[in-house]
Amino acid sequence: MSDEPCPPPHISRIHTRSPDEHHAWISARYDNHERRVRAHGRDFAFSAEFGALGGLAVVRSGYTAASAESSWPPMPHILAVHLSSGRCRHRWQGGEVWVGERGTMLLPPYGYEHVNDCSDSSGVTLPMDVVLRVAEEATGLDRAAVRFTGLLPVTPMAHRHWLATADYVRRGIYSLALSAPLLLTAAEQMVAASLLATFPNTTMTSDVRVPRDAATPATVRRAMAFIEARADQPITLTDIAAAVGVVPRTLQYAFRRHRDITPTAYLRQVRLARAHEQLLAAEPGDGTTVAAVAARWGFTRPHRFATAYRQVYDQPPGQTLRS
């Protein structure tokens, strides 16, 4: 029996020298693809880990003494892969892109051919629907107009930011730190925004649309009521806008015009106030912790929660908990 620790239920692992087992493992996670492996003699080996929470997933894979060729149809998810060794080739839209060690490549959801050559890689997967929603909320573009147009990071700085985002997601999934619904939704939105800021896409070249029908103060008041009633749920800007009958960009414009704040910033204010109330209501010995309260109300980083809390309540959250 192996001494290797058993992975958590949301993490699966494989190590095999069988191309058939390799193909079956991949097929169980990614449907409708054709995958071919060219092994060198009897030295083929494939190792991988796959972990998922909600719509987010992280994967690590390695090929030894083999080249793995993949043909993928359009898929409902998008994947960004970082190579720690080896190289990979991507054929898409009549062109060809090579990425080597320490490089990162986007695997878009539109269908492509891909070759891994004795590589070790890690990646983050997200449903494309989340990316489209975040793009629409940020720019006002129709979803049909949002499309990735390139596979490599636009700048070295954007590349570094993506790697930091991917590492945060990987650690959050492995530790289950992102399992709270509000944290998971925030992480999905963060990954979507990072993808849109890192890889070439039409939101970088299209003009942001100014809403034709500026929302009224009454619309803003209805949105605020909706936020206050559902602050404990993983609601998004799209959800809030739909509840009051406007598009997300219109709601953003209206909040800035009438309240000098964004809808999502107001949502954070409400959640911070609810966290404050929970800390005040805690009884000695009931097990309440600052970290648990921060996670309960969607604050992904405890130190940022503490900073925001101090700015509003002029004391650290731990002091409120102990008072």
N, C-alpha and C positions, 0 to 999 in steps of 0.2 A: 504494500500500500504506500502511496506517495505521501511524503511529509509536507507537501505544499498545502498551505491553508486553503480551505474551501472558500470560493468567492461569495460575496453577498448574492441574494436571489436575483438582483437586477443586473448582475455581471455574469457573462458566460465566457468560457475559455476553450481553446482547442490547441492541440499540438499533434500533428499527423504527418506521416510520410506517404499518405495515400491521396493521389489527386482526386479520387472519387469522394472521399470524406471531406476534402477541402471544398469541392464544388457543392456538396450537400449543405455544409455549414454556411457558405456564402448565400446559397439560394434560400435558406430559411430566414435570412434577414433582408435580402434584396431580391425582389421578384423580377421575373421576366427579363432575364439577361442570359447571354451566352458567354461562357468563360472557358478558355483553353489554357492548358499548362504545358510548356515545353520543359521537361526535366532533363538535367544533364546526368546521364547514367542513372545510378540508384541513389543519388544524393538529395533528391527533392525533399524539402521539409517546409511545412507551413505552420506558423504559430499566430494566434490572434486572441484578442480580448475585445468584447463588445459589451458596453454598458449603456443603459437607457433609463431616463426618467422623463415622464411626459413625452413631449415631442423632441426632446434633446437626446442625442446619443453620441458616445465617443467610441472610437475604435482604434486599436493598435494592431498592426499586422506585420509579419516578416516572412520573406521568401528566401530560402537557401538553395543555391545551385539550380535556379529555375527562372524562367520568364513566364509571367502570367499575363495572358491577353484577355481583355474583356470587351464585349460589345453590349452596350446598354441602350435600351429604348428610353423615351421620355419617362421621367420618374417624378413622384410627388414630393421628393425631398432634394436638398442641395447639400453638398459635401465639400469641405476644404481639407486638403491633405498636406501634411508637412513631412518631408523625408529627412530622417536622421542618417540614412546611408542608402547607397544605390542610386538609381535614377528611374524616372518614368516618362513615358511619352503619351501625349494626348492628341488625338485627331478629332477635329471639330470644325464644322463650317468650312470645309475645304482646306484648312490649315493644319499645321503640326506644331506642337509646343513640347519642348523637353525641359524637365526640371531635375536637378541633381541634388546632392547632399545639402541639407539646410535650406532647401527651397520649399516653397509652398505653392500649391496649385488648386484652383477651383475646379470641381467636377460639377458642371451645371446640370439642371434637370431636363435638358432638351434632347438628350440622346447623344452618344459619343462612342468612340473606341479608345481603349486605354491599355497601356502595356507597363507592367512593373518588372524591372530587371534586377533580381536579387536584392530587393530593397527592404528596408525597415521604415515604417511610416506610422503616423498617428493622425487622426482626423476628428472633426466634429460634424455631425449631421443635424439638419433642422428641416422641418416641413417647409416647402416653398410658400405655402399659404401664409405662414407667419411673416416671412420676408416681404411678401406682397402687401400685407396689412401694414407693417411698419413703414414701408416705402410710401404707401398711400397717405398714411397719417402725417408723415414728415413733409411731403412735397405736394400733395393734392393730385398727383398723377393718377389716372385710372390704372387699375391693375394690369390691364392689357398692354399698357405702354411701358411697364416696368420689365426690363430684360437685362440680363448680364451680357456684356459684349466682349469681355476679355477674361483670361484665365489666371493672370499673374498680378500680384499686388501693385497698386499704382505708385507707391513710394516705399522706400525702406522704413520710414516711420510708421506708415500704415501697416506694413508687414509686422513690425514689432508689436504694435497694438493688437493685431489679430492673434499673435502667438500668446500674448498675455491673457487675452480673453479665452482662448482655447484651454490654456492651463487652468484658469479659474473654473471653467466648466468641468474639466476632467476631475479636478479635486473635489468639486461639489457633488458630482455624481458618485464618485467612489466612496465618499464619506457620508452620503445621504444628506449633506448639509443643505441641498437645494430641494429637499422633498416637501417642504412647506409650500402650499399652493401659490401664495403670493411671491415667494422667492423664486419658484420655478418659472412663473410667468415673467417675472422681471429678467431672469436669466435668458429666457427665450428671446425676449425683446432686445436684450443687450447683444446677443449673438447675431440677430438679424441686422441690427444697426451697424455692428462691426463688419459684417459681410458687405453691406452696402457702402461702407466707407473704405473698404480695403480693395475690392475687386471692381474693375470697370463695369459700369452699368448706366442705363439711361437716366437715372436720377441725377447723375453728375453732369449731364449735358442738356437736360430739359429745363425750361424755365418753370419756376414755382408759380402755380396759378393763384391769382388773387380771387377770393370768393366773390361771386356776383351778388349774393344775398347775405349781407352781413346780419348775423343773428342779433336779436334784440336783447335788452337786459332781462326780459322775462324768460327767454330761452336759457340764458346763463343761470338764472335762479333755479330753473327746473333741472339743469345739469348739476348744479351744486347739491340740490336735494337728492338726486339720484346717487351722486358720489357718497354723500353722508349716509345714505341708507344701505349702501353696499360696499363700504370701505373694507370690510373683512373678506371680500370676495376678489378673485383674480380678474377684475374688470380692466378693460383697455380703453384707449381713447375712442376706438371704433364703437365699442359697446356704449359708451356715454353718448356719443353723437347720435347713434341709432335710437337711443331711448328718447331723445328730444327732437328727432326728426330733421337733423341737418347732417351735412358731411363733416368729417373730422377737421378739414382745413377751415371750414367756416366757424366751427366751434372754437378752434384755437384763436382765430382772429377776434372773435367776439369776447373771449375771456381777456385777451390782451387789451382790447379797447375799453371794456367796461370794468375790469377788475385788476388790470395791470399784472396779470399772472397767467400761466398756462393751466389748462385743465389737469394735466398730470402733476404739476407743482401743487395745485390745490388738493389733489388726492393725497400727495405726500404730507401736506399739512394736516389733513384730517387724520391720517394714520398715525402721525406723530402725536397728535392730541389723544388718540385712543390708547396709544402706548403709555402716555403719561398717566391717563386714568387707570390703566391696569397696574402700573407701578404703585400708584397711590393706594389702590385697593388691596394690594398684597398684604397678607398676614405673615408675621414671623413664623418661619418653619414650614410654610406651605409649599416650598420648593420653587417658588418663582425666582427666575434669574433674569438679569438684564439681557443676556444673549437670547434666551427663549422669547422674551417679549419683543425684542428687535426682529427676530425671525417671524414671529406671529404676525407682525404688521408690515412685513415685506421689505425690511431693511437688510440688504444682502451683506453689508460689511459693518460689523459691530462698531468699529472705530468711527466710521462716518455717522452712524446713528448717534453715538455719544457726542460728536461734534455738533450735529444738528440740534440735538436735545439741549446741549448747554447754551447754544445761541438763543433758543426760545425761552428756556426755563431758568437760565442763569445758574445752573448747577448740574453736575454729572448725574446721569440716570441712577447710578448706584446709590447716591446720596438720597434721592427720592425714595428708592426702594427701602432703604434702612430707616427712613424717618417715620 
